[in-house]
Amino acid sequence: MASPDMTTDTDVLRTVDGTPLKTALAIASRRARIRAFMLVLPLLIFILLTFAVPIGQMLSRSFTDDKFSSNMVELGKWFDDNANAAPDEAAYTALAADLVTASNERTAGSVGTRINYELPGTRSLFTSAARKADKLEAPFKEAIIALDKDWARADLWAAMRSASAAATTNFYQAALDRQIGADGNFEAAPENTQIYVKLFVRTFVISIVITLLCLMLGFPIAHLLAVLPMRYASLLMILVLLPFWTSLLVRTTSWMVILQSQGVINDVLVALRIVGEDGRLAMMYNQTGTIIAMTHILLPFMILPLYSVMKTIPPSYARAARSLGATSWTTFRRIYLPQTVSGIGAGGILCFILAVGYYITPALVGGADGTLISNQIAFHMQKSLNWSLAAALAAMLLAAVLILYWAYDRIIGIDNMKLG
Amino acid sequence: MALPIYADTAERIWYYSYRVICALIFVFLIAPILIIMPLSFNAEAYFTFSREMLTFDPAGYSMRWYDNLLTFGMQAPDALRDGGWWADVWANSKWLQAAKNSIIVGFFATIVATVLGTIAAMGLSRPEMPYRKLIMAILISPMIVPIIITATGLFFFYSDIGLSGTYFGLVMAHATLGIPFVIITVTATMMGFDRSLIRAAQNMGAGPVTTFFKVQLPLITPGVVSGALFAFVTSFDEVVVVLFIGSHEQQTIPRQMWNGIREQISPSILAVATILVIFSICLLTVVELLRRRSERLRGVTPS
């Protein structure tokens, strides 16, 4: 054996060309690592470009909105120079100058929209003032307040002050149901306009209900598939995999056909005289519809991980427990169930992650109280066009999903994910 | 799982009721998919079984909704069904245009996802791969991140760089969504791959390229093909990204269905759904055959 002591040159094992073996090995394994990494690199760059960068860019939008700050330059300067000051004549002069510019460049609408995010109902204030901006004369304070006395509101000035910087956390405040109060500070929005926190809570509650339902329905199926002889199990497995491979929209459509008030279930109930013609159950366009359809859609994601864990549990353990005098219930509770925990964790977290961010099914069968946070993001993207608020809501949803994803990796390991 | 002879009465009752419960859950899983098939042949514009259908009266059944799939969007749907009529179908039928778009986008997205995904999976399955878990987590994240977030991000990004409404942008987006499935299936196949076969090939003088095509690829082909099928299905079933970044002309089958469901839900949707179910049965059969082949190749025999 060569001595590990590197100071004596002669003892060191060397390759043919004279490099010490240890160095040569380090170089070789470093090359191997680089080679492996090079194989992954193209895909990594691809994913960064088509996935990570777009999402990062979208998230940065949740902190910025320059619709006000880029168009109201004079007022921005006044806010910079006079921190915490009440609006004086100079402020109104700056406002009048900006309104004239906004009127000429036709940007009053977007300026008003920006303030309208903070104080609903103030958009028209800007558009109508901009139309009359040319005729304003000094003293501007009286002239502008004469147009509309709302221009003297403290909360309006507070909103303009906070919008005068492009970078803002206001959209996160809005996403947490907080708004600018009369004193210019953030406060909880009135009870009847609080929607987002409730929506987040509802999304989580519905997702938990769906996950538990999937577990209740998936556990017996996975167990049956795991203990049946292979030839029966693989036949029954097709019944699990067929929904998994069927288009999402097809499955949602079939639930609409089944659940709607003129649909199959209601017709059967009416024909059997369980409910009357006018007592048809409302199972769609509400939470019930969302929960039923999503449970069906996510069930395979529960069954497959459970099945792959249960298949590895040797049946002899349960037989040993029985032979030692345990009842069948004790055997299940103390012997079988603990061995399936990793499968329950894998299936449960996977179902929950997918449920929390679900969009298509709630949008189609959810109605008013069955929609989730994703639908609200889509609403702000497509209808209200408050993109920064959509981005803030998306960021909060993404944070929740990533925490769950991290937990999944810690508990189960991403490389153990299996499909079919 | 035969009932053991020492089972008492309660256990016997539970044994059979357990079977019944499982049967009911299987019905829950499969019934919604099967129920739309007969309904798509409904002669009336209803979404429920008419009296004629229940009594198996031929008058209650018709192919009119399938016919509607061809005629919807045509210029002269009532013309004589000759060559010109079929040319009209090919050029103008909305569902056929959607099918063409779906197949084109799905095909190219699958190629991109499968090629990049397979190469990356080869790297990821090597024991010397650095930061393996982290990179794997990043590559699988398109499957985990809610689709609405991805779509929103792509909407802004593509408008900035001018890719909105292009087929190229759509293909790239769908490839991204399909990649996690390729990675998962191909790495799972690689796990069962005996790496000493590579060393044996190299030992006999094969270069890395020869080793890949002659030794590795034939053994992992079943995994690669099922990954590709997963990627294709993902693209073929994708609606949210298309809604956000697709132009008006880029109607795909899911988008057309989405519009159909939201606006006027007509039984034509059920006809499309039936065709798609038959399509997925075919895909499932292929994947199942591939899985068995892969198990045979790896020397695992079903018990």
Interface residues (C-beta under 8 A of the other chain):
Chain A: S29 A32 R33 R35 A36 F37 M38 L39 V40 P42 L43 L44 F46 I47 T50 F51 A52 V53 P54 I55 G56 Q57 M58 R61 L217 P220 I221 L224 V227 L228 P229 M230 R231 S234 L236 I238 L239 V240 L241 L242 P243 W245 T246 S247 L248 L249 V250 R251 T252 T253 S254 W255 M256 V257 I258 Q260 Q262 G263 V264 D267 H296 L299 R322 S328 I353 V356 G357 Y358 Y359 I360 L364 S374 I377 A378 M381 W387 A390 A391 A394 L397 L398 V401 Y405 D409 G413 I414 D415 M417 K418 L419 G420
Chain B: M1 Y6 E11 W14 Y18 R19 I21 C22 I25 F26 F28 L29 I30 P32 I33 I35 I36 L39 Y46 F47 T48 F49 L116 G117 I119 A120 M122 G123 L124 R126 E128 M129 P130 R132 K133 I135 M136 A137 I138 L139 I140 S141 P142 I144 V145 P146 I147 I148 I149 T150 T152 G153 L154 F155 F156 F157 Y158 D160 M172 A173 A175 T176 I179 F181 I184 T185 T187 A188 S226 F230 V233 F236 D237 V239 V240 F244 P254 M257 W258 I261 R262 I265 I269 L270 A273 L276 V277 S280 I281 L283 L284 V287 E288 R291 P302 S303
